[in-house]
């Protein structure tokens, strides 16, 4: 089995994460811990940066097709050639290019099951969930026991908030392959969204039992403990995720949120700073660190971080959070003027 290891906000793939951030708006924290004065940071504290497992496999492909010349003088002559180039494009984030090459591979080999599965992944990354489901349906039609495609289709249903269909797909995937750790972890995400935190934890436990080095499952279980306000267990799981993958920005961010709730602001600053050392374009980390600096009374650094967050939010087309960051800057500047007057 080949596992896609690309990263982005809100994750996908098996044992790494796609830093996928999901804002959870329904949880409540006591007023003594977080005062509801900063809507975006409240969302961030309620945020579970979750990591989602998506499976990909490769088998040999028929090698009969026509030749095609491409710009870099590489000659593609087989479905496998197109598939391999599509995989490279997917890794590089060229989703439209990947879809085109997967499609060419499928045109040359109509039952190229891995190409359907991987094209579904490209569509999912592009948030074309219905197209992703159509590709997974085709893969499952070719092989009804294709557990990886069932797992991936479950993810697409998850993103569409069709949780019952998602659970049904994960259940079927696990019936076919009881050792598919990603399916347990993904089903745990559904239970988490349904606020059945103990079931979520049970699934993460099983995923970890099957794969003790699965940092994604530790991160997600830590989030479940966070929702149960069992902060020490949450920190232990985030620590383990970081030990297994020192570049796991999701785990650093989540641990930073827990430290913030516990008012251990220096540790929170350290975690958000580490995120930014790994990913200098992480707008949420700048915003979160700005909030913590404000709690520490360091308004100058808070303003600097909010400004950087605002710039990145604007570049990312996230206008709501861009406006929120500007409001925080305006508020802090106003406070500074009052102090000087």
C-alpha positions as CSV (number, residue, x, y, z in Angstrom):
1,X,0.0,0.0,0.0
2,X,1.2,3.5,-0.9
3,X,0.0,6.2,1.4
4,X,-0.3,9.8,0.2
5,X,1.7,12.0,2.5
6,X,0.8,15.5,1.3
7,X,-0.2,18.1,3.8
8,X,-2.6,20.9,3.9
9,X,-5.1,22.5,6.2
10,X,-7.4,19.8,7.2
11,X,-6.0,16.7,6.6
12,X,-6.2,13.7,4.6
13,X,-3.8,11.1,4.6
14,X,-3.0,8.1,6.5
15,X,-0.2,8.7,9.0
16,X,0.4,12.4,8.5
17,X,-2.1,15.2,8.7
18,X,-3.3,17.7,6.6
19,X,-3.6,20.3,8.9
20,X,-7.2,20.6,8.3
21,X,-8.8,23.0,10.8
22,X,-12.4,22.4,11.8
23,X,-14.1,25.2,13.8
24,X,-16.5,23.7,16.4
25,X,-18.9,26.3,17.5
26,X,-21.1,24.4,19.9
27,X,-18.8,23.7,22.8
28,X,-18.9,25.9,25.8
29,X,-16.0,26.9,28.1
30,X,-16.5,28.5,31.5
31,X,-16.2,32.3,31.7
32,X,-13.3,32.0,34.2
33,X,-11.2,30.3,31.6
34,X,-11.9,32.1,28.3
35,X,-14.0,35.2,28.2
36,X,-16.0,35.5,25.0
37,X,-14.5,38.7,23.8
38,X,-12.7,37.4,20.8
39,X,-14.9,35.5,18.4
40,X,-12.1,34.0,16.3
41,X,-10.0,32.9,19.1
42,X,-12.9,31.4,20.9
43,X,-13.4,29.4,17.7
44,X,-9.8,28.5,17.7
45,X,-10.0,27.2,21.2
46,X,-13.0,25.2,20.2
47,X,-11.1,24.2,17.2
48,X,-9.9,20.6,16.7
49,X,-7.2,20.5,14.2
50,X,-8.0,17.0,13.1
51,X,-6.1,14.7,10.9
52,X,-7.9,12.4,8.5
53,X,-6.7,9.2,6.9
54,X,-7.2,8.6,3.2
55,X,-5.9,5.4,1.7
56,X,-4.2,4.7,-1.6
57,X,-2.9,1.5,-3.1
58,X,-1.0,0.7,-6.3
59,X,-0.9,-2.5,-8.4
60,X,0.5,-3.2,-11.8
61,X,-1.2,-1.7,-14.7
62,X,-1.7,-2.8,-18.3
63,X,1.1,-1.3,-20.4
64,X,-0.6,-1.0,-23.7
65,X,-1.5,2.5,-25.0
66,X,-0.3,5.3,-27.3
67,X,2.6,7.6,-26.7
68,X,2.2,11.3,-25.8
69,X,5.0,13.9,-25.8
70,X,4.9,16.5,-23.0
71,X,6.8,19.8,-22.6
72,X,9.7,18.4,-20.6
73,X,10.4,15.8,-23.3
74,X,9.1,13.0,-21.1
75,X,7.2,10.5,-23.2
76,X,4.1,9.0,-21.6
77,X,3.0,5.8,-23.2
78,X,1.0,3.7,-20.7
79,X,-1.8,4.2,-18.2
80,X,0.8,3.7,-15.4
81,X,2.9,6.5,-16.8
82,X,0.0,8.9,-16.6
83,X,-0.9,7.6,-13.1
84,X,2.6,8.1,-11.8
85,X,2.7,11.6,-13.1
86,X,-0.7,12.3,-11.6
87,X,0.6,11.1,-8.3
88,X,3.5,13.5,-8.5
89,X,1.2,16.4,-9.4
90,X,-1.0,15.5,-6.5
91,X,1.9,15.5,-4.1
92,X,2.9,19.0,-5.4
93,X,-0.7,20.3,-5.0
94,X,-1.4,20.5,-8.7
95,X,-4.9,19.2,-8.3
96,X,-6.3,20.0,-11.8
97,X,-3.2,18.6,-13.5
98,X,-3.5,15.5,-11.4
99,X,-7.2,15.0,-12.4
100,X,-6.3,15.4,-16.1
101,X,-3.6,12.7,-15.9
102,X,-5.7,10.3,-13.8
103,X,-8.5,10.8,-16.4
104,X,-6.1,10.0,-19.2
105,X,-5.0,6.9,-17.4
106,X,-8.6,5.8,-17.0
107,X,-9.4,6.5,-20.6
108,X,-6.5,4.2,-21.6
109,X,-7.5,1.6,-19.0
110,X,-11.2,1.9,-18.1
111,X,-10.9,-0.4,-15.1
112,X,-7.8,1.2,-13.6
113,X,-9.2,1.0,-10.1
114,X,-6.3,2.9,-8.3
115,X,-6.7,5.8,-10.7
116,X,-10.4,6.2,-9.8
117,X,-9.5,6.0,-6.1
118,X,-6.7,8.6,-6.5
119,X,-8.7,10.9,-8.7
120,X,-11.4,10.8,-6.0
121,X,-8.7,12.0,-3.6
122,X,-7.8,14.9,-5.9
123,X,-11.4,15.9,-6.2
124,X,-11.8,15.7,-2.4
125,X,-8.8,17.9,-1.9
126,X,-10.4,20.4,-4.3
127,X,-13.6,20.1,-2.2
128,X,-15.5,18.6,-5.1
129,X,-17.0,16.0,-2.8
130,X,-19.7,14.7,-5.1
131,X,-17.1,14.1,-7.9
132,X,-15.0,12.3,-5.3
133,X,-17.9,10.1,-4.3
134,X,-18.6,9.3,-8.0
135,X,-15.0,8.1,-8.4
136,X,-15.0,6.1,-5.3
137,X,-18.4,4.6,-6.4
138,X,-16.7,3.5,-9.6
139,X,-13.8,1.9,-7.8
140,X,-16.1,0.1,-5.5
141,X,-18.2,-1.1,-8.4
142,X,-15.1,-2.6,-10.0
143,X,-14.1,-4.2,-6.7
144,X,-16.8,-4.2,-3.9
145,X,-14.1,-5.3,-1.4
146,X,-11.9,-2.3,-2.0
147,X,-11.6,-1.2,1.6
148,X,-9.5,1.8,0.9
149,X,-12.1,3.3,-1.5
150,X,-14.8,2.7,1.1
151,X,-12.7,4.5,3.7
152,X,-12.1,7.4,1.3
153,X,-15.8,7.6,0.3
154,X,-16.6,7.7,4.0
155,X,-14.3,10.8,4.3
156,X,-16.2,12.5,1.4
157,X,-19.5,11.8,3.2
158,X,-17.9,13.2,6.4
159,X,-17.0,16.4,4.7
160,X,-20.6,16.7,3.5
161,X,-21.8,16.1,7.1
162,X,-23.6,12.9,6.0
163,X,-22.4,11.2,9.1
164,X,-24.6,8.1,8.9
165,X,-23.3,7.3,5.4
166,X,-19.8,8.0,6.6
167,X,-20.1,5.5,9.5
168,X,-21.7,2.9,7.1
169,X,-18.7,3.2,4.8
170,X,-16.1,3.0,7.6
171,X,-17.9,0.0,9.1
172,X,-17.9,-1.8,5.7
173,X,-14.2,-0.9,5.2
174,X,-13.4,-2.4,8.6
175,X,-15.5,-5.5,7.9
176,X,-13.4,-6.1,4.9
177,X,-10.1,-5.1,6.5
178,X,-10.3,-5.1,10.3
179,X,-6.7,-3.8,10.4
180,X,-7.3,-0.6,8.5
181,X,-6.2,1.9,11.2
182,X,-7.2,4.9,9.2
183,X,-10.8,3.8,9.1
184,X,-11.0,3.6,12.9
185,X,-9.4,7.0,13.2
186,X,-11.8,8.5,10.6
187,X,-14.8,6.9,12.2
188,X,-13.6,8.5,15.5
189,X,-13.9,11.9,13.8
190,X,-17.5,11.3,13.0
191,X,-18.3,10.2,16.5
192,X,-16.4,13.3,17.8
193,X,-18.6,15.5,15.6
194,X,-21.7,13.7,16.9
195,X,-20.3,14.5,20.4
196,X,-20.0,10.8,21.3
197,X,-16.6,11.4,22.7
198,X,-16.2,8.0,24.3
199,X,-16.9,6.1,21.1
200,X,-14.4,8.4,19.4
201,X,-11.8,7.6,22.0
202,X,-12.5,3.9,21.6
203,X,-11.9,4.1,17.9
204,X,-8.7,6.1,18.3
205,X,-7.6,3.5,20.9
206,X,-8.1,0.8,18.3
207,X,-6.2,2.7,15.6
208,X,-3.3,3.2,18.0
209,X,-3.4,-0.5,18.9
210,X,-3.1,-1.4,15.3
211,X,-0.4,1.1,14.6
212,X,1.4,2.4,17.7
213,X,3.3,5.0,15.5
214,X,0.1,6.6,14.2
215,X,0.6,10.2,15.2
216,X,-2.7,11.2,13.6
217,X,-4.7,9.0,16.0
218,X,-2.9,10.4,19.0
219,X,-3.6,14.0,17.9
220,X,-7.3,13.2,17.3
221,X,-7.6,11.3,20.6
222,X,-6.0,14.3,22.3
223,X,-8.8,16.5,20.9
224,X,-11.5,14.1,22.2
225,X,-9.9,14.3,25.7
226,X,-9.9,18.1,25.3
227,X,-13.6,18.1,24.7
228,X,-14.1,16.1,27.8
229,X,-11.9,18.7,29.6
230,X,-9.4,16.0,30.5
231,X,-6.6,18.3,29.7
232,X,-3.8,16.3,31.1
233,X,-4.6,13.3,29.0
234,X,-5.0,15.6,26.0
235,X,-1.5,17.0,26.6
236,X,0.0,13.5,26.9
237,X,-1.5,12.5,23.5
238,X,-0.3,15.7,21.8
239,X,3.1,15.1,23.3
240,X,3.1,11.6,21.9
241,X,2.0,12.8,18.4
242,X,4.9,15.3,18.5
243,X,7.4,12.7,19.5
244,X,6.3,10.5,16.7
245,X,6.3,13.3,14.2
246,X,8.2,16.4,15.3
247,X,6.8,18.5,12.5
248,X,3.2,17.8,13.4
249,X,1.9,21.3,13.5
250,X,-1.6,20.2,14.3
251,X,-0.4,18.6,17.6
252,X,1.6,21.7,18.5
253,X,-1.4,24.0,17.8
254,X,-3.8,21.8,19.8
255,X,-1.4,21.6,22.7
256,X,-1.1,25.4,22.5
257,X,-4.9,25.7,22.8
258,X,-4.9,23.5,25.8
259,X,-2.1,25.5,27.5
260,X,-4.1,28.6,26.8
261,X,-7.2,27.2,28.4
262,X,-5.1,26.3,31.4
263,X,-3.7,29.9,31.4
264,X,-0.2,28.5,31.0
265,X,0.6,31.2,28.5
266,X,4.3,30.9,28.2
267,X,3.9,27.3,27.1
268,X,1.2,28.3,24.7
269,X,3.5,30.9,23.1
270,X,6.2,28.3,22.7
271,X,3.8,25.9,20.9
272,X,2.5,28.5,18.5
273,X,6.0,29.7,17.9
274,X,7.1,26.2,17.0
275,X,4.2,26.0,14.5
276,X,5.4,29.1,12.8
277,X,9.0,27.8,12.7
278,X,7.6,24.8,10.7
279,X,5.0,26.7,8.7
280,X,5.6,30.5,8.5
281,X,2.3,31.0,6.6
282,X,0.1,29.6,9.3
283,X,-2.3,32.4,9.9
284,X,-4.1,30.8,12.8
285,X,-0.9,30.3,14.7
286,X,-0.1,34.1,14.3
287,X,-3.6,35.0,15.5
288,X,-3.5,32.5,18.4
289,X,-0.1,33.7,19.5
290,X,-1.3,37.3,19.3
291,X,-4.2,36.4,21.6
292,X,-1.8,34.8,24.1
293,X,0.6,37.8,24.0
294,X,-2.3,40.0,24.7
295,X,-3.2,37.9,27.8
296,X,0.4,38.3,28.9
297,X,0.2,42.1,28.5
298,X,2.6,42.3,25.6
299,X,0.4,44.4,23.4
300,X,3.2,45.4,21.0
301,X,3.9,41.8,20.1
302,X,0.2,41.0,20.0
303,X,-0.4,43.7,17.5
304,X,2.6,42.5,15.4
305,X,1.1,39.0,15.3
306,X,-2.4,40.2,14.6
307,X,-1.1,42.2,11.7
308,X,0.7,39.2,10.2
309,X,-2.4,37.1,10.7
310,X,-4.5,39.7,9.0
311,X,-2.1,39.8,6.0
312,X,-2.2,36.1,5.6
313,X,-6.0,35.8,6.1
314,X,-6.4,38.4,3.3
315,X,-4.1,36.5,1.0
316,X,-6.0,33.3,1.7
317,X,-9.3,35.0,0.9
318,X,-10.5,34.5,4.5
319,X,-12.2,37.9,4.8
320,X,-14.2,37.1,8.0
321,X,-11.1,36.3,10.0
322,X,-9.2,39.1,8.3
323,X,-11.8,41.6,9.6
324,X,-11.6,40.0,13.0
325,X,-7.8,40.4,13.1
326,X,-8.2,44.1,12.1
327,X,-10.7,44.6,14.9
328,X,-8.2,43.2,17.4
329,X,-5.5,45.6,16.1
330,X,-7.9,48.5,16.3
331,X,-8.9,47.6,19.8
332,X,-5.3,47.3,21.0
333,X,-4.2,50.6,19.4
334,X,-7.2,52.3,21.0
335,X,-6.1,51.0,24.4
336,X,-2.6,52.3,23.8
337,X,-3.9,55.7,23.0
338,X,-6.0,55.8,26.1
339,X,-3.0,54.9,28.2
340,X,-0.9,57.6,26.6
341,X,-3.6,60.2,27.1
